[in-house]
Amino acid sequence: MMKMDFLESRGKKIFVVGGQAHNSSSYGAAIEDACAAVKMVGGNTVEVPVYWECVEPEEGKFCFEEVRSIYEKVRDSGLYLIFLWFGTWKNGTSKFAPSWVKQDKKRFWRVTAENGAVMPVLSPHCRETMNADARAFKKWMEYLKLLDPEKSTLIAVQVENEPGIMNGPARDFGKTASEEFAKPLPERMTAMMSECLQAPVTKQWEKNGCRTGSWQEAFGERAQEIFTADAVAYYVNEVAKAGRMAYADMPLYTNVWLEDHRLKLAGKDYPSGGPVNFVLDVWKYRADSLDFISPDNYQQTYSGYAKCCDNYSRKDNPLFIPESGLLEWNSRFLFSAVADYKAIGVCAFGIESILEDGKIGETCQAVAESLRILGALGAGLIRYREKPMCAIMQEEYAQYQYLEFEKYIGIAYFTNCNPLVGRIGTDWNWHGYQHKDYLTRQHKGGSRGRGIVIQSGEKEFFVAGDAFQLVLLPKDGETPLHYLSASDFHLTRSMDFISIEEGRFLENGEFKACRRRNGDEADFGIWVEPDAEVVRIRLC
């Protein structure tokens, strides 16, 4: 595992903004739409699956023509590439394993249910399957090393996809797995728990009296899932380790289908044994060849989304979101991932879906615009990573959001809120003469205020987002605040600034201004829109 804070290309740090192609987009290398969609939203990275069944259609015979085709198309588009290895697991099943693996059930074991039924999932306890997957992955990584030795286009590889057992039991009830399950708890588990005293697994063990007679005795009702997590983590780590032998400095990670679904039943509502938060410490201990573990964050409530970000943004695990939704809620939440949880990248799944007749569809407009904002901010998020940041995120019906920095306070007024109490119909943005239909579009789309405020210096701020106007005032200003509080008119005209500029961050982290708006455009605070990209304000 490499110590890292951001993904890199030729030594240059990258804040990843982009999208993941649909699962079957790599067949025939039909990824042009995915690349076009990423470029349309101002992103820099496309994630593309590669299938074991295509790389090794016959055992020991490897084919990399499609891999080269995908690589060259992404390279020629000017984007970065993250390959996704669909090997033993895809969404907790074995959909993309080669036919010669699927058909030989004696050699490549399947998961067996408690009633003896054979499930369509390869067993994590079968060393023959693990070794075959690892050999293929290593061969593929050797090819990637030859294809892009300097990481000029390829910047990371995902090992497996949402691994674990789905649509079945929480553990394999086959002979070998059942024998292991009945054995005394391995020393590696007690060693892990002695290092991770606050881990949920450790708490579960303590709840059961710290017993070690068997997995069931040690962990009670969660024993099957913990047992499977230990096996799947080891399996994925062996595959990753083989790949790292071929391409040592290529970042490797795996992703996770979160447990927060329906009844939260392992194997039924999410893949049992995958690196969900409950067993994340088991994975971090057992799968040390992975650089990080990434959540597919489709949570549609902010509390659920933030909980996910909090769980996976750890000192030993930078937060990277390889999959997220295309609907409006994600257009707001992703700013919290970046500002509050220091995410190193955000991608939306099925990125081609945003396109309708070559244009961005209405239902995906908000997410597309938010990705565009992050694209303009990217290098600045790297440069000012340790500076104070605040996510702007309009809660339902909210009129405004209060902000507080060390020496400044602020109010972000939202333009799309409850008409009975809010500012709807007050077209402060008429000063942006290019956007005379702004409020009409805003209300029609139903998107809420969202964005980021970064304090880059003592009196310098960067603001980006949509559907809000920001006012910043010093806490110890000469004008008493109670004189200003009676009128928004006075508030928006009380900022003592040197300049307000629109622009974007260049790849080297420098801000390039393209428009100064110190005149009438400043009378209504610091207003932001997706195509204004980033606004810099320098206060007096």
Disulfide bonds with the S-S distance in Angstrom:
none
